[in-house]
Amino acid sequence: MTKDADDEVIRELDRRLGGLSEPERDYIRDSALMDDAQQFGIDPELLGEIRLRRAAFGGGTARTTRAPRAASRAPKDSGSEAHTEAISAIFARMAQIAPVGVGVFRAEVLQESLLDADDVEEWVLALASKEGEPSIYLTVAVSASTIRSSAAQGSLRVPWKRNAIVSDEVRRQYLTYRARVNGRPCRVAVRSGGVLDRLRRLSENLANAYCWEAADATGFLLTGITPRVSRLSVTARGVVDEALQTSANTRLVITVDPTVSPDEVAEAYAGKRRSWLRTERHRPLSRKHLRLAVFKGNRPTGETAAECLAAWNKQALEPDRYKPTQVSNFIRDANKAMDRLLVPVLSPLERQIRRHYLGEGEGAVNDETD
């Protein structure tokens, strides 16, 4: 962007908004609003956002626009915290008396002596070292009759055959627990049939039965601490694929108790969405820029910028064409369109940096990325 282009945007905004204060001008020049105006033009949405922010600057002569009433009204206290505490306590009691092996595990492994929460990580890692190398799990195709005969004998052990069909998926099984220092979920690979593998299976069963986090279920088994029931979580799936260089496959998945209010769901989603989007103000790409992104993504390697522009002009509508002298503008717009289409959210590293240096937390929203 050139200074002349920036000045042109400021003049147009000044005219359409009835005057801009100096703080407003400086803010627009330094923010993503200027990029949006340059690339997508000055539309009603852009003007509306500037109006909504004018009160923070204390300047400008244009009349401000009142924020929507629903956005300014804080959600009513639905007693969700008390509800969570109550159901968490009841579920913990149910887990202790349910026939899922909690008491047996504590008696046989812990000798009825529960651990202190600060000792869990050391206990887990020491046992992992003692049990030896973690197991590797393969997926093997077997006949249904083999499974039935094995199950009748009380076991799922299957005789190995030389010609057995084995998938190319090789994986390990992990026990999840909480770190002593920061309380974040950690995991350790386990050896099949060992104590940690037994603990893993128990904690996963409890987590599925009582809407707990697996790390908290592990803590419950070892310490007796009541896990907090997850009534509302927002998780990210299909996270940034570095090989494909895209994050457009990211999806936010909301898991919610039906008793949670719509306002609470909306607040949780909005917070998670802000933490993932690359820009504070996400706007859909225009039809022109969507076509430009698709066009750029299908160009052959080794093509020069001038050749790419010429090919674009041949198939583009008249308003979307660029002059032969606007090669740099064309490439800039095409690359920006590609970036906004394929990389709409932050990478895990970028999110970590944002949280650490800018202090942008996740609140009570589940921050797992599966």
C-alpha positions as CSV (number, residue, x, y, z in Angstrom):
1,M,0.0,0.0,0.0
2,T,1.2,3.5,-0.8
3,K,0.7,6.6,1.3
4,D,-1.4,8.2,-1.5
5,A,-3.7,5.2,-1.4
6,D,-4.1,5.5,2.3
7,D,-4.8,9.2,2.1
8,E,-7.5,8.5,-0.5
9,V,-9.2,6.1,1.8
10,I,-9.0,8.5,4.7
11,R,-10.5,11.3,2.6
12,E,-13.4,9.1,1.4
13,L,-14.1,8.0,5.0
14,D,-13.9,11.6,6.2
15,R,-16.5,12.6,3.6
16,R,-18.9,9.7,4.2
17,L,-18.7,9.9,8.0
18,G,-19.0,13.6,8.2
19,G,-15.5,14.1,9.6
20,L,-12.8,12.0,11.3
21,S,-10.8,13.0,14.4
22,E,-7.0,12.6,14.4
23,P,-7.1,9.6,16.7
24,E,-9.6,7.9,14.4
25,R,-7.4,8.6,11.4
26,D,-4.3,7.2,13.1
27,Y,-6.2,4.1,14.2
28,I,-7.6,3.4,10.8
29,R,-4.1,3.8,9.1
30,D,-2.6,1.3,11.5
31,S,-5.3,-1.3,11.7
32,A,-6.8,-4.0,9.5
33,L,-9.5,-1.6,8.5
34,M,-7.2,0.1,6.1
35,D,-6.3,-3.2,4.5
36,D,-10.0,-4.1,4.1
37,A,-10.8,-0.7,2.6
38,Q,-8.0,-1.1,0.1
39,Q,-8.8,-4.6,-0.9
40,F,-12.6,-4.8,-0.7
41,G,-13.7,-1.2,-0.8
42,I,-15.7,1.0,1.6
43,D,-18.9,-0.8,2.3
44,P,-21.7,-0.3,4.9
45,E,-20.2,-3.0,7.1
46,L,-16.9,-1.1,7.3
47,L,-18.6,2.2,7.9
48,G,-20.8,0.7,10.7
49,E,-17.8,-0.8,12.5
50,I,-16.0,2.6,12.5
51,R,-19.1,4.3,13.8
52,L,-19.3,1.7,16.6
53,R,-15.7,2.5,17.7
54,R,-15.9,6.3,17.6
55,A,-16.8,6.6,21.2
56,A,-13.4,5.2,22.2
57,F,-11.7,8.1,20.3
58,G,-13.7,11.0,21.7
59,G,-13.7,12.7,18.3
60,G,-15.4,12.9,15.0
61,T,-18.4,15.0,14.1
62,A,-20.6,12.3,12.7
63,R,-23.4,10.9,14.8
64,T,-22.5,7.6,16.4
65,T,-24.5,4.4,15.9
66,R,-25.8,2.7,19.0
67,A,-24.7,-0.9,19.4
68,P,-27.4,-3.5,19.0
69,R,-29.4,-3.9,22.3
70,A,-28.8,-7.6,22.5
71,A,-25.0,-7.1,22.3
72,S,-24.9,-4.6,25.1
73,R,-27.0,-6.6,27.5
74,A,-25.1,-9.0,29.7
75,P,-26.5,-12.6,29.9
76,K,-28.6,-13.2,33.0
77,D,-27.1,-15.3,35.7
78,S,-28.6,-18.8,35.1
79,G,-27.0,-20.4,38.1
80,S,-24.8,-22.5,35.9
81,E,-21.9,-22.5,38.3
82,A,-24.0,-23.9,41.2
83,H,-25.6,-26.4,38.7
84,T,-22.1,-27.6,37.7
85,E,-20.9,-28.0,41.2
86,A,-24.0,-30.0,42.2
87,I,-24.0,-32.4,39.3
88,S,-20.2,-32.8,39.6
89,A,-20.6,-33.9,43.3
90,I,-23.4,-36.4,42.4
91,F,-21.5,-37.9,39.5
92,A,-18.4,-38.4,41.7
93,R,-20.4,-40.3,44.2
94,M,-22.0,-42.4,41.5
95,A,-18.6,-43.3,40.1
96,Q,-17.4,-44.5,43.4
97,I,-20.2,-47.0,43.9
98,A,-20.7,-47.9,40.2
99,P,-19.4,-51.4,39.1
100,V,-16.6,-49.9,36.9
101,G,-13.7,-51.0,39.0
102,V,-12.8,-47.8,40.9
103,G,-12.7,-49.4,44.4
104,V,-10.9,-52.5,43.1
105,F,-8.2,-50.4,41.4
106,R,-7.7,-48.3,44.5
107,A,-7.5,-51.4,46.7
108,E,-5.1,-53.4,44.5
109,V,-2.9,-50.6,43.1
110,L,-3.0,-47.9,45.7
111,Q,-3.7,-50.1,48.8
112,E,-6.5,-47.7,49.6
113,S,-4.0,-44.8,50.1
114,L,-5.0,-42.0,47.7
115,L,-2.2,-39.8,46.3
116,D,-1.8,-36.1,46.8
117,A,-2.6,-34.1,43.7
118,D,1.0,-32.7,43.6
119,D,2.3,-36.3,43.5
120,V,0.3,-37.6,40.5
121,E,2.7,-36.6,37.7
122,E,5.7,-38.1,39.5
123,W,3.9,-41.3,40.3
124,V,2.7,-41.7,36.7
125,L,6.1,-41.0,35.1
126,A,7.9,-43.3,37.6
127,L,5.6,-46.2,36.8
128,A,5.9,-45.6,33.1
129,S,9.7,-45.9,33.4
130,K,9.3,-49.0,35.5
131,E,6.8,-50.7,33.1
132,G,9.2,-50.3,30.1
133,E,8.8,-49.6,26.5
134,P,5.2,-48.6,25.5
135,S,3.2,-51.0,23.2
136,I,2.5,-50.3,19.6
137,Y,-1.0,-51.2,18.3
138,L,-1.8,-52.5,14.9
139,T,-5.1,-53.0,13.2
140,V,-5.4,-56.6,11.9
141,A,-8.3,-58.1,9.8
142,V,-9.6,-61.4,11.1
143,S,-12.6,-63.5,10.4
144,A,-15.9,-63.1,12.4
145,S,-15.7,-66.8,13.4
146,T,-12.3,-66.2,15.1
147,I,-13.7,-63.4,17.1
148,R,-16.7,-65.4,18.2
149,S,-14.7,-68.4,19.3
150,S,-12.2,-66.3,21.1
151,A,-15.0,-64.3,22.9
152,A,-16.6,-67.6,24.0
153,Q,-13.4,-68.4,25.8
154,G,-13.5,-65.1,27.6
155,S,-10.7,-63.5,25.6
156,L,-10.2,-61.6,22.4
157,R,-6.7,-63.0,21.7
158,V,-6.4,-63.9,18.1
159,P,-3.8,-66.4,16.7
160,W,-1.3,-64.6,14.5
161,K,-1.2,-65.7,10.9
162,R,1.6,-65.1,8.4
163,N,-0.8,-63.8,5.8
164,A,-2.8,-61.6,8.2
165,I,-3.9,-58.3,6.7
166,V,-2.4,-55.5,8.7
167,S,-3.4,-51.8,8.1
168,D,-0.7,-49.2,7.7
169,E,-2.0,-47.5,10.9
170,V,0.5,-47.7,13.7
171,R,-0.5,-46.1,17.0
172,R,0.0,-46.0,20.7
173,Q,-2.4,-45.8,23.6
174,Y,-2.0,-42.8,26.0
175,L,-2.9,-42.1,29.6
176,T,-3.9,-38.5,30.1
177,Y,-3.2,-36.7,33.4
178,R,-2.7,-33.1,34.6
179,A,0.7,-31.5,34.9
180,R,1.8,-30.5,38.4
181,V,3.1,-27.1,37.4
182,N,0.3,-25.6,35.3
183,G,-2.5,-28.1,35.4
184,R,-2.6,-28.6,31.7
185,P,-3.4,-32.1,30.3
186,C,-0.4,-34.2,29.6
187,R,-0.2,-37.7,28.3
188,V,2.2,-40.7,28.4
189,A,2.3,-43.8,26.2
190,V,1.5,-47.0,28.1
191,R,2.5,-50.6,27.9
192,S,-0.4,-53.0,27.1
193,G,-1.6,-54.9,30.2
194,G,0.3,-52.7,32.6
195,V,-1.0,-50.7,35.6
196,L,-1.0,-47.5,33.5
197,D,-3.0,-49.2,30.7
198,R,-5.5,-50.4,33.3
199,L,-5.7,-46.8,34.6
200,R,-6.1,-45.5,31.1
201,R,-9.1,-47.8,30.3
202,L,-10.7,-46.9,33.6
203,S,-10.3,-43.2,33.2
204,E,-11.6,-43.2,29.7
205,N,-14.7,-45.2,30.7
206,L,-15.4,-42.8,33.5
207,A,-14.8,-39.8,31.3
208,N,-17.3,-41.1,28.8
209,A,-19.9,-42.0,31.4
210,Y,-19.8,-38.8,33.4
211,C,-18.8,-36.1,30.9
212,W,-15.4,-35.6,32.5
213,E,-12.1,-34.8,30.9
214,A,-9.9,-37.9,30.7
215,A,-7.2,-36.1,32.7
216,D,-9.6,-35.3,35.5
217,A,-10.9,-38.9,35.5
218,T,-7.3,-40.0,36.1
219,G,-7.0,-37.6,38.9
220,F,-10.2,-38.8,40.5
221,L,-9.0,-42.4,40.5
222,L,-5.6,-41.5,42.0
223,T,-6.6,-38.7,44.4
224,G,-10.3,-38.8,44.9
225,I,-10.7,-35.2,43.8
226,T,-14.1,-34.5,42.3
227,P,-13.8,-33.8,38.6
228,R,-15.7,-30.8,37.2
229,V,-18.5,-31.9,34.8
230,S,-18.1,-30.3,31.4
231,R,-21.4,-28.8,30.5
232,L,-20.1,-26.7,27.7
233,S,-16.9,-27.1,25.7
234,V,-15.7,-25.7,22.4
235,T,-12.9,-27.7,20.7
236,A,-11.1,-27.2,17.5
237,R,-10.7,-30.1,15.0
238,G,-9.0,-30.6,11.7
239,V,-6.3,-28.1,12.8
240,V,-3.7,-26.5,10.6
241,D,-2.1,-28.9,8.1
242,E,1.4,-27.7,7.6
243,A,1.9,-30.0,4.6
244,L,-1.2,-28.7,2.8
245,Q,-0.5,-25.1,4.0
246,T,-4.1,-24.5,4.9
247,S,-6.2,-24.1,8.0
248,A,-9.5,-23.8,6.1
249,N,-10.4,-27.4,7.3
250,T,-10.5,-26.2,11.0
251,R,-13.9,-26.7,12.6
252,L,-15.1,-25.5,16.1
253,V,-17.1,-28.3,17.7
254,I,-19.5,-27.3,20.5
255,T,-20.5,-30.0,23.0
256,V,-23.2,-28.7,25.3
257,D,-25.6,-29.8,28.0
258,P,-29.2,-29.1,26.9
259,T,-29.7,-27.1,30.1
260,V,-27.1,-24.5,29.1
261,S,-28.7,-21.3,27.9
262,P,-28.3,-20.0,24.3
263,D,-26.6,-16.9,25.7
264,E,-23.9,-19.0,27.4
265,V,-23.3,-21.0,24.2
266,A,-23.1,-17.9,22.1
267,E,-20.6,-16.3,24.6
268,A,-18.4,-19.4,24.6
269,Y,-18.4,-19.7,20.8
270,A,-17.6,-16.0,20.3
271,G,-14.6,-16.3,22.7
272,K,-13.2,-19.3,21.0
273,R,-13.8,-17.8,17.5
274,R,-11.9,-14.7,18.5
275,S,-8.9,-16.7,19.7
276,W,-8.6,-18.6,16.4
277,L,-9.3,-16.1,13.7
278,R,-6.2,-14.4,12.2
279,T,-7.8,-10.9,12.2
280,E,-10.0,-9.2,14.7
281,R,-12.6,-8.4,12.0
282,H,-13.3,-11.3,9.7
283,R,-15.2,-10.4,6.5
284,P,-16.2,-12.8,3.7
285,L,-14.3,-12.5,0.5
286,S,-16.1,-10.9,-2.4
287,R,-17.1,-12.9,-5.5
288,K,-14.3,-11.3,-7.4
289,H,-11.7,-12.3,-4.8
290,L,-13.1,-15.8,-4.5
291,R,-12.7,-16.2,-8.2
292,L,-9.2,-14.7,-8.0
293,A,-8.2,-17.2,-5.3
294,V,-9.4,-20.1,-7.3
295,F,-7.7,-18.8,-10.4
296,K,-4.4,-18.3,-8.7
297,G,-4.5,-21.7,-7.0
298,N,-4.9,-23.4,-10.4
299,R,-2.0,-21.7,-12.2
300,P,1.0,-23.8,-13.4
301,T,4.3,-23.5,-11.6
302,G,6.9,-21.5,-13.4
303,E,4.4,-19.1,-14.8
304,T,5.5,-15.4,-14.7
305,A,3.4,-12.8,-13.0
306,A,2.8,-11.0,-16.3
307,E,1.6,-14.3,-17.9
308,C,-0.7,-15.0,-15.0
309,L,-2.2,-11.5,-15.3
310,A,-2.7,-11.9,-19.0
311,A,-4.5,-15.2,-18.5
312,W,-6.7,-13.6,-15.8
313,N,-7.7,-10.7,-18.0
314,K,-8.7,-13.1,-20.8
315,Q,-11.4,-14.8,-18.7
316,A,-12.4,-12.1,-16.2
317,L,-15.3,-9.7,-16.4
318,E,-14.4,-6.2,-17.5
319,P,-14.7,-4.6,-13.9
320,D,-12.4,-7.3,-12.5
321,R,-9.6,-6.9,-15.0
322,Y,-6.2,-5.2,-14.3
323,K,-4.2,-3.0,-16.5
324,P,-1.0,-4.5,-17.9
325,T,1.0,-2.1,-15.7
326,Q,-0.8,-3.3,-12.5
327,V,1.1,-6.6,-12.3
328,S,2.2,-6.0,-8.7
329,N,-1.4,-5.0,-7.6
330,F,-2.8,-8.1,-9.3
331,I,-0.3,-10.5,-7.6
332,R,-0.8,-8.8,-4.2
333,D,-4.6,-9.1,-4.5
334,A,-4.4,-12.8,-5.6
335,N,-2.0,-13.7,-2.9
336,K,-4.1,-12.0,-0.2
337,A,-7.3,-13.7,-1.5
338,M,-5.5,-17.1,-1.4
339,D,-4.2,-16.4,2.1
340,R,-7.6,-15.3,3.5
341,L,-9.4,-18.2,1.8
342,L,-6.9,-21.0,2.8
343,V,-5.5,-19.7,6.1
344,P,-8.4,-18.1,8.0
345,V,-7.2,-19.2,11.4
346,L,-4.0,-19.0,13.4
347,S,-1.5,-21.9,13.6
348,P,-1.0,-23.5,17.1
349,L,2.3,-21.6,17.5
350,E,0.7,-18.3,16.6
351,R,-2.0,-18.9,19.1
352,Q,0.5,-19.7,21.8
353,I,2.4,-16.5,21.1
354,R,-0.8,-14.5,21.1
355,R,-1.9,-15.9,24.5
356,H,1.6,-15.4,26.0
357,Y,2.5,-11.9,24.9
358,L,-1.0,-10.4,24.4
359,G,-2.6,-12.0,27.4
360,E,-5.5,-13.4,25.4
361,G,-6.9,-16.2,27.4
362,E,-9.6,-18.8,26.7
363,G,-11.5,-18.4,30.0
364,A,-13.4,-21.5,30.9
365,V,-13.7,-22.7,27.4
366,N,-12.1,-26.0,26.6
367,D,-8.9,-25.4,24.7
368,E,-8.2,-28.9,23.5
369,T,-7.4,-29.4,19.8
370,D,-8.2,-32.8,18.5
